[in-house]
Structure formats: structure tokens, C-alpha cells
Amino acid sequence: MQATIQGALGSAPLMLIQTRLKGRPDYAQYEVWGNQILHATAFSIILSAPIGLLVIALLGPLWLKEVRSSTFLSTTSHCVSKLKHSVKIITPGSAVADVCNL
């Protein structure tokens, strides 16, 4: 997602320079800066994508736990049945985990 945002916003400065500053005496210098921003954006995407892939591949299994579907479903159905018989009103500030005593 980071690369998508970088790619979308990386060309914005150059585009703004080309549309709004054309005809100014210092236009050439601004265009150089816009191109430098665009190149830095592309370079950062090329560098960060493989690094992010490696970090996710190596640390993902360590940080994430597998939840068995039967355990998840039994906990969820218990919570739903408890919610149906509960009089407590859940407001946007309250958590479902509080109601289900999880």
C-alpha cells in the first residue's frame, strides 16, 4: 500500500510545476526539483518493496498465530448467543469483548 501512495503522489509536484509555474523565470530549476522528487519516489519504491517482502515473509509467522476455525466459530457463536440474551446496549465506545467476557 505504501508503494501505491508513493507512486500516486510522487508525480504530483512535477505535474503542479508544469501546469502552474510554466513561463516563470525560475521554471527550469523547479522542473529539475520536480524530476528529482519523481526519481526519489521511484527509487524508494524499488528499494522498499523487496525489503518489505522479506520482513513480512520472515516476521509474519512469528507475529501471527493460527486460529483454528472450530475454536473461532464456537467462541463467536457463544458470544452471539450471549449478546442476544443480554440487555446491555452496545454503544460505539464499548467493546464486544467486554460484553462477551473475552
Residue pairs with C-beta under 8 A, 6 or more apart in sequence:
2 48
2 52
3 45
3 48
3 49
6 41
6 44
6 45
7 41
7 45
9 41
10 37
10 38
10 40
10 41
10 42
10 45
11 38
11 41
13 33
13 34
13 37
13 38
14 31
14 34
14 35
14 37
14 38
15 34
16 34
17 27
17 30
17 31
17 33
17 34
18 31
18 34
21 27
21 30
24 30
75 102
78 100
79 96
79 99
79 100
79 102
82 99
82 100
83 90
83 96
83 99
83 100
86 99
88 99
90 96
90 99
